[in-house]
Each structure stands twice: as C-alpha cells, then as structure tokens.
Amino acid sequence: MRIVKWIIRGLIILFGAACVYLAVVAVLPGFEVPRQPLTRPARVVPELPHDNRPVSRTDVSFSVRGTALSARLYLPRGLSGPFPCIIMGSGLGGTMDMGLEGYAAPFQNAGFAVLIFDYRYFGQSDGEPRQLIWIPDQLEDWTVAIEYARSLARIDPARIALWGTSLSGGHVITIAARDKRIACVAAQCPGVDGRASAEMAFEKQPIGYSLRMLMHGQRDIVRSWLGMSPHVVPIVGKVGSVALMTSAQAYGAFAQLAPDSFINEACGSIIVRGDKYRPITYAAHVRCPVLLQICQKDELLPVESIEETGRILGPYGEIKRYPVGHFDVYFGSNRENCTNDQIEFYRKHLRPIIAGSRTKASLTS
C-alpha cells in the first residue's frame, strides 16, 4: 500500500511540474520569434504563353460552419458542359495566389473546370485566429469545396478530381479515402506521413534547435487553451533561423511564388501536431486512381514513405518519378513536365470534351 501511495504522489508531482512548465512556456517573455519578410529576387516563374492563360475566371465563395471561404472558378470557354472539375488547394501555409492559377490555366484549356480556394484562416478566406494550420479544418474545407462544386449546374458531380501538392498532396489522399465518389487524384510531392517527416527533420537539425521548436509549438497550444493571442513563427526562414521550413530551397521558392500580400507566419501549434497527421494510413481505403508524383531528391519529405504509399494503393496507384528536389517542381521545365503528366492523367480518367484546336494543353517556358 505504501508503494502505491508513493507512485500516486510521484504522478501528482510530475503532473504539477508539467503544468508549471507549460504555464511558464505560455507566458514567459523572450519567446517571440523575429519576423522574416521575404526578400524577393527577380521572378523566375515563366509567364504563361497566351494559349495557356486563363480564358475566364469567376470569384466565388462558400461557407464552412458560418465562415466564408474565398475561391475561384474556371470554366472552359465555348462549351456548355457539364464539365469534369479539378479542385485544388495549396500546401503548408500557402494560398491560392501562390502559383495555383499557373496550373489551373492549362487544366482549363484542356477542357476541365477548375476550383481553387483558400483555407480558413489564410489568404482571402475568413476565420480566426489568422494563420492557423489546423488540419481537421483544412480537411473539412476540402469536403465543403467538393460539395460546392457538385452543386453547380455546369459541373458533372460524377467527375470530380482533386489536385494537391506537399501537405495538400496528403489531404487529397485522405479525402479520396473518405469520399468514394471522387473520380481521381493527383498528388504532387505529397506529404503522406507526418511522423516520418518529423523524424527526418529531427535528424537534420541539432537537438537543441528541435527542443526549441517544440517549445514554440507548446507555447502556442497552451496560449490557445488560455484564450491568449497566438504564438506565431515564420513559415519559411533562412538557414539557421527559427521557422517551419529553413532550407534555402524553401525560402527561395516562397520568395518567388508568394504575392506581396503573403504573410510569412503560422501559429506554432503545427510544430507539435503535424507529426500526428499520416495520410499513408488512409491509402488502403482509396478506391480511385491516384497519380503519385515523387521528387526523388526531396529534401523536405521522406521519399520512402511516398513509395510505400504507392505500394499500399496497389492497382489504384500510378507513379511518376522526377530527379528533382521538393521545390523544383514549381518552376520551369520541371513544372511543365509535372503538369503535362497531370493533364494526361486527368484526360484518361475524366474524359473532358475538347473544343476546336484546343486539343493539347501544356506549359511552355
């Protein structure tokens, strides 16, 4: 009985110490992270040639539990529909102004309708606190975007496809596992295993840095419990700084892609919660074709996890491999190659109606 009492007393002491630690982390001064404005180099994203620019665009919106989400709808010109529709969302901390139109345009010109949107708390969408990467809400945003597209008269509800990249590349696999009506999915350099990604990042960084990042995540979570203002960290930062991504490639890509209105901040809670998100565990439940586009030199995500996802998908997986890094796919010929493969994949599984001379759609640098 005495041993039991000592165990209970020890647990109480540990619990109390943990509460004190978290309270101190939440309110202690000196944890603020310097802002990191993006130093913009000369833009290297090629202008779209005339025949691959959007021919029409309509600003639309839809609501998720009372919160308005901003979106854009692209419909092929000269056709009445109903059209197959590709729904697109950004990766970690991104917005629809960060290059999504560069993909939507060739899809539109290939005969597809396209719907792009901003997640809650980001970009032009509403929601508080701002800059919160909360994965359950992002998945719900995807679900409502799909429902909105299916409700449109000029969209064929039986031919809804998804497009995701990086974090959203994992989202589209998760959503396809939940929604058996999805026709097909393209996942570009997808984040499929938060645990494996966290382990990869931990191995690359000094242990002191990793512990410091963990405290930033804890600070934001506890402050949210206490109703305090969010604790934010930069989404991308220069090498050696405090940020969610600190590679030179990440910083350079965001600097080139982000609009002037982009806010380089995110609530720190994703640092603690990100490793719990594992779309790879949903792959066995997917029942539609999935194009997995693997960057073989990916410096951000473990390639082995994406390859394993392909094996789990089995006959539903179509794998394309590219000898490039994670952020290389957004630029130049690498973007052109990936986009052309996506168009071929969507044509195979969505069967769009092509008008006149617009039988081919590709990106040309």
Summary of the structure (lengths in Angstrom):
residues: 365
radius of gyration: 21.7
end to end distance: 76.5
largest distance: 86.3
contacts: 1222
relative contact order: 0.15
helix: 43%
strand: 17%
